Amino acid sequence: MVFSIALLLPVCTANAADADTRPHRNVVLVTLDGVRTQEIFGGLDVDLLRSRLGKGKQLADDPLYRRYGADTPQARREKLMPFFWGTLMREHGSIAGNAALGSRVQVGNTMRFSYPGYAELLTGRARDEAIDSNDHIQNPFPTVLEFVRERLKLPQGQVAAFGSWDRFEVIPEHRPGSIFVNAGFMAYKSPDPGVRRLDAMQDKALAWTEERFDAFTEAFALDYLQRERPRLLYVGLGDTDEWSHAGNYELVLRALHDTDAFLRELWTWLQSQPQYRGNTTLIVTTDHGRGRGMKDWTDHGADVEGAQDIWIAIAGPDAVRRGEWRDAAPLKQGQVAATVAQAFGLDFSALEPQAYPPIPMSPRAK
């Protein structure tokens, strides 16, 4: 069933004028496809690397360990993602999902793969009854991206979604043309000569048939952000999932390290601009987890234990927590949608009464 946002707008508890006066006036949402809690909270998985060493080889001699290895999980994760852990989470925000510290974040859907995860994340609840595959079909449900644009009466280009996977052509909106979308191998038009050259290279630098490299998506999203200055920007990255399925752990870690550099560039630019500095919420999360073991870490799905476990990081003026959540009430993936809406002073339950509530910004024990 397709829902009409317009029919639901009058019952919102906050009007657009009120929402415009709220401190959080911009949101950037970034997803890293299929990134496990193991790498986010522990960096290089030493046990996994050790299981892949050849006979007689020492861990300390492995090039991957020399680059990302250290004695503790905390030190390893900072080598892997130095900006994320050393600056973003330490000074500006917090992250939920480290089960060892009493914090759990899980998907609400039973599928534990990409389209159902993104649908839950953007529409506020699991959609198992309608979305049970990764098929290239238009999202049948209105998303928080559309909701914010409609509710605040923003021009179409003020809400934008960029994605590496071609399914992001259809996932971010249920009504085509509601927001600006660039995904897969779609052409991206820019007045910048360097960006135009990148656009021309998209379909020449191929590794996968349905997904471009994140480097293109990141460059296009940053260019759009700097030129169009949207109020709400979504960036869906995918290299981590592709390299995981290929069993290439070295490139999984390289992709995470490169993503950290993208987050640093993104955050630094946001803080340099009056429109965004002190007025922007950054949310970073994933669509699903992966297997925990030496054999199933490459996979995910309903029958893969560990694929239900994810993580959510939030940075910005209202994010009063710092570092990792401890002994906290569990969260669900679907809470991201209401959290995005709340940043604009909007009540997402007006669109979807069964949506999960926003993520609490203040510490709360179980």
QUISUL-V64613 format. One record per residue. N is the residue number from 1. RES is the residue in one letter. SS is DSSP state (A for helix, B for strand, O for the rest). Layout:
# QUISUL-V64613
N_RES_SS, N_RES_SS
This chain:
# QUISUL-V64613
1_M_O, 2_V_O, 3_F_O, 4_S_O, 5_I_A, 6_A_A, 7_L_A, 8_L_A, 9_L_A, 10_P_O, 11_V_O, 12_C_O, 13_T_O, 14_A_O, 15_N_O, 16_A_A, 17_A_A, 18_D_A, 19_A_A, 20_D_A, 21_T_O, 22_R_O, 23_P_O, 24_H_O, 25_R_O, 26_N_B, 27_V_B, 28_V_B, 29_L_B, 30_V_B, 31_T_B, 32_L_B, 33_D_O, 34_G_O, 35_V_O, 36_R_O, 37_T_A, 38_Q_A, 39_E_A, 40_I_A, 41_F_A, 42_G_A, 43_G_O, 44_L_O, 45_D_O, 46_V_A, 47_D_A, 48_L_A, 49_L_A, 50_R_A, 51_S_A, 52_R_O, 53_L_O, 54_G_O, 55_K_O, 56_G_O, 57_K_O, 58_Q_O, 59_L_A, 60_A_A, 61_D_A, 62_D_O, 63_P_A, 64_L_A, 65_Y_A, 66_R_A, 67_R_A, 68_Y_A, 69_G_O, 70_A_O, 71_D_O, 72_T_O, 73_P_A, 74_Q_A, 75_A_A, 76_R_A, 77_R_A, 78_E_A, 79_K_A, 80_L_A, 81_M_O, 82_P_A, 83_F_A, 84_F_A, 85_W_A, 86_G_A, 87_T_A, 88_L_A, 89_M_A, 90_R_A, 91_E_A, 92_H_A, 93_G_B, 94_S_B, 95_I_B, 96_A_B, 97_G_O, 98_N_O, 99_A_A, 100_A_A, 101_L_A, 102_G_O, 103_S_O, 104_R_O, 105_V_B, 106_Q_B, 107_V_O, 108_G_O, 109_N_O, 110_T_O, 111_M_O, 112_R_O, 113_F_O, 114_S_A, 115_Y_A, 116_P_A, 117_G_A, 118_Y_A, 119_A_A, 120_E_A, 121_L_A, 122_L_A, 123_T_A, 124_G_O, 125_R_O, 126_A_O, 127_R_O, 128_D_O, 129_E_O, 130_A_O, 131_I_O, 132_D_O, 133_S_O, 134_N_O, 135_D_O, 136_H_O, 137_I_O, 138_Q_O, 139_N_O, 140_P_O, 141_F_O, 142_P_O, 143_T_O, 144_V_A, 145_L_A, 146_E_A, 147_F_A, 148_V_A, 149_R_A, 150_E_A, 151_R_A, 152_L_O, 153_K_O, 154_L_O, 155_P_O, 156_Q_A, 157_G_A, 158_Q_A, 159_V_B, 160_A_B, 161_A_B, 162_F_B, 163_G_B, 164_S_O, 165_W_B, 166_D_O, 167_R_O, 168_F_A, 169_E_A, 170_V_A, 171_I_A, 172_P_O, 173_E_O, 174_H_O, 175_R_O, 176_P_O, 177_G_O, 178_S_O, 179_I_O, 180_F_B, 181_V_B, 182_N_B, 183_A_B, 184_G_O, 185_F_O, 186_M_O, 187_A_O, 188_Y_O, 189_K_O, 190_S_O, 191_P_O, 192_D_O, 193_P_A, 194_G_A, 195_V_A, 196_R_A, 197_R_A, 198_L_A, 199_D_A, 200_A_A, 201_M_A, 202_Q_O, 203_D_O, 204_K_O, 205_A_O, 206_L_O, 207_A_O, 208_W_O, 209_T_O, 210_E_O, 211_E_B, 212_R_O, 213_F_O, 214_D_A, 215_A_A, 216_F_A, 217_T_A, 218_E_A, 219_A_A, 220_F_A, 221_A_A, 222_L_A, 223_D_A, 224_Y_A, 225_L_A, 226_Q_A, 227_R_A, 228_E_A, 229_R_O, 230_P_O, 231_R_O, 232_L_B, 233_L_B, 234_Y_B, 235_V_B, 236_G_B, 237_L_B, 238_G_O, 239_D_A, 240_T_A, 241_D_A, 242_E_A, 243_W_A, 244_S_A, 245_H_A, 246_A_O, 247_G_O, 248_N_O, 249_Y_A, 250_E_A, 251_L_A, 252_V_A, 253_L_A, 254_R_A, 255_A_A, 256_L_A, 257_H_A, 258_D_A, 259_T_A, 260_D_A, 261_A_A, 262_F_A, 263_L_A, 264_R_A, 265_E_A, 266_L_A, 267_W_A, 268_T_A, 269_W_A, 270_L_A, 271_Q_A, 272_S_A, 273_Q_O, 274_P_O, 275_Q_O, 276_Y_O, 277_R_O, 278_G_O, 279_N_O, 280_T_B, 281_T_B, 282_L_B, 283_I_B, 284_V_B, 285_T_B, 286_T_O, 287_D_O, 288_H_O, 289_G_O, 290_R_O, 291_G_O, 292_R_O, 293_G_O, 294_M_O, 295_K_O, 296_D_O, 297_W_O, 298_T_O, 299_D_O, 300_H_O, 301_G_O, 302_A_O, 303_D_O, 304_V_O, 305_E_O, 306_G_O, 307_A_O, 308_Q_O, 309_D_B, 310_I_B, 311_W_O, 312_I_B, 313_A_B, 314_I_B, 315_A_B, 316_G_O, 317_P_O, 318_D_O, 319_A_O, 320_V_O, 321_R_O, 322_R_O, 323_G_B, 324_E_B, 325_W_O, 326_R_O, 327_D_O, 328_A_B, 329_A_O, 330_P_O, 331_L_B, 332_K_B, 333_Q_O, 334_G_O, 335_Q_A, 336_V_A, 337_A_A, 338_A_A, 339_T_A, 340_V_A, 341_A_A, 342_Q_A, 343_A_A, 344_F_O, 345_G_O, 346_L_O, 347_D_O, 348_F_A, 349_S_A, 350_A_A, 351_L_O, 352_E_O, 353_P_O, 354_Q_O, 355_A_O, 356_Y_O, 357_P_O, 358_P_O, 359_I_O, 360_P_O, 361_M_O, 362_S_O, 363_P_O, 364_R_O, 365_A_B, 366_K_O
